[in-house]
Amino acid sequence: MQLTLLGAVNLILRELGETPVTSVDETYPTLAQILPALEDARRTILAEGWWFNSFDDFTASPLPTGEVVLSEDTLAFYPEDVEKFTWAGRYVRVTSTGSKVVGAPVRGRIVLDMPFDELPESIRYLVVYRCAYEVYVADFGEDSTARVIAAKMASAYEAARAVHIRQRKLTLRKRTPANQWRQARYN
């Protein structure tokens, strides 16, 4: 069974030593802290770019006006040609002039935002424990309970990272610097 938003909130409440709720719409003072912190943790973690929300070979096409506008769910865009283009919020700009009129498609790596209920399970737990840690430390400071939550967060990060590596099939052979080194060695 997947971790729902309500399940996530109740897991955070348990970590904080508080009573679970039956709905995220309840008037409960701690929910006013948890829900925004959960949103912040989700966006911060997704901004790293994981196997499910980042795409290396993305091409952003210009509008008829020549502007390259990225969707609202874009957390980051890294143009391939960084000397020529830069990402500034929703727009790609020409680096030398700052103009929004690019006039051509721009290739790069895009990182997209996703709602909590569409995240892989390992990422949901990472978001939950990061949120629990942030809320706990903000209220009570760094103590033994905070360290326990931090250990759970680190474990969730390792689990998510392991899935990321398996999904991306990250190897040294595929990496450009390794290929350049290998070619230089044999030439």
N, C-alpha and C positions, 0 to 999 in steps of 0.2 A: 504494500500500500504506500503510495507516494505521500510525501510530506506536503500538506495543504498549507495555505496561509494561516488558517486558524490553528493547525497543528504546530506551525512554526512559532506563532505568538505564545501558545501554551508551553512550548519547550523553553522559550526564553523566560517566561514567567516562572517556570520550575527552577531554572538556573538562578533566578533572582530570589528564590525562596518565597514566591507569592502564589496565590491561588489561581488556578486556571479559569478561563472564561468560556462561555458558550458561544460567543459571537465577537467578531472584531469590531462590531458597532456598539458594544456595551459602553456605558459611561463608567470608565475605570481609570483612575488617574495614571497608572503606569502605562496604559495603552497609548496615552498622549505622548509618552516618551518613546515607546517601542516602535510604533508604526513609522514615524519619520526616520528613526535610526535604522530600521529595517530597509527602508527605501534607500537611504544613504549607503548602507553596506552593500546592497544589491548593485547599485550603480558603480560604486568604487571597485568592486570585485569584477564586474563585467567589463569595466574599462581596461582591465589588463589584457583582454583579448584571449578567448579560449577557443577550443576546437569547434564549438557550436555557434559562436557569434562573431568570429573574425574570418575574413575572406581575403586571401593574398592577391588574387588576380581580378580585382574589381575594377571596372571601368565606369567612371562617372561621365555621363554625356551632358553636353551643354544644352541649355534651353535655346529657343529661337533668338533670344536676346544676347546669346553668347555667354551667359552666366552659367556656371556649374554649381548647382544647388543640391546639397545632400539632404536626405530625408530627416525628419525630426527625430527618428530613433537612432541616429548616428552618434555614437559616443566619441569616436575618433576616426580620422582619416589620415593616412600617411602616404602622400604622393610618392611615386617611384622617383620622379625627377624633382628632388627637393630644392635644387638650385633654381628651377624654373617656376615651381608652384608651391604654395603653402595652404594649409587648411586653417580657416578662421571661422569657427562656429559652423554655420550651415553652408558657407561658401568656400569655394576654392578660389584663391587669388593668385595673380601673377606676382611672384616674389619681388621682382625688380621695381614694379610700379605700384603694387598694392591694389591694382584694378580688379574688380569682380568680373570684368569681361575677359574671359579666357578664350572663348571661340573654338575650342577643340576638346575632344575627350581627354580625360585625365585618368591614367591608370594608377592604382595604388592598393594599399591594404585598408580595409574598412572594418571597424568594430561597431557592432550593433547592440542596442539596448533590447532587453526582452523582459516581459512580465514574470513575476515570481513563479506563477503556475506553469510556465513553459520551460523553466530551467531544468537541467539534469539534476537528479537527486543529490549527487555529490556536491554540486554547487549550492543547492538549497541549504544543505547542512553547513557549508562554509559561511554562507550569508547569515544564517541563524546564530552561529557561535560568534561571529564577528560582532553582530548586533548585541548579543547578550554581554559580551565583554565590554563593548563601548558603554552600554547603559549601566552596567554594574559599576565600572570604574568611575563614571561620572557621578554616581550617587554615593558610593562607599569608598572609593579610592582603591589603590593597589594593595590587596591583602591575599591571604591564602586561597580564598574562594575565587578571586580574580585570576590567580595563577592556575587553578584547576580549569576554569573556563578557557584561559589562554592555551592550555595544553590540549583541550578538546578542539579549539580553533586550529591549532597547529596540526593536529591529527586529521581534521577535515580538509585542511589545505593539502596535506600530503596525499590524501585519497583522491582529491580532485586533480591534483597535478599528475598522479599516476595515470588516471583516465586520459588526461590531456595528452600525455606523452604517447600512450598506446594509440589514441585516435589519430594523432598527427604523425605517428611512426617516425619520430624524430631520431635521426641518426647523423653521425658526423659525415658520412659519405654524401648526404644530400645537401649539406651546407656549403655555400659558395666559398668561404675561406678555406675549408678543407680541400675542396676541388682545386682551388688555385695553388695551394701548397703542394698537392700531389702532382699537378701538372708541372710546376716549377722544379720539383725534385727529379722528374724524369726527362726534362729537357736539357 
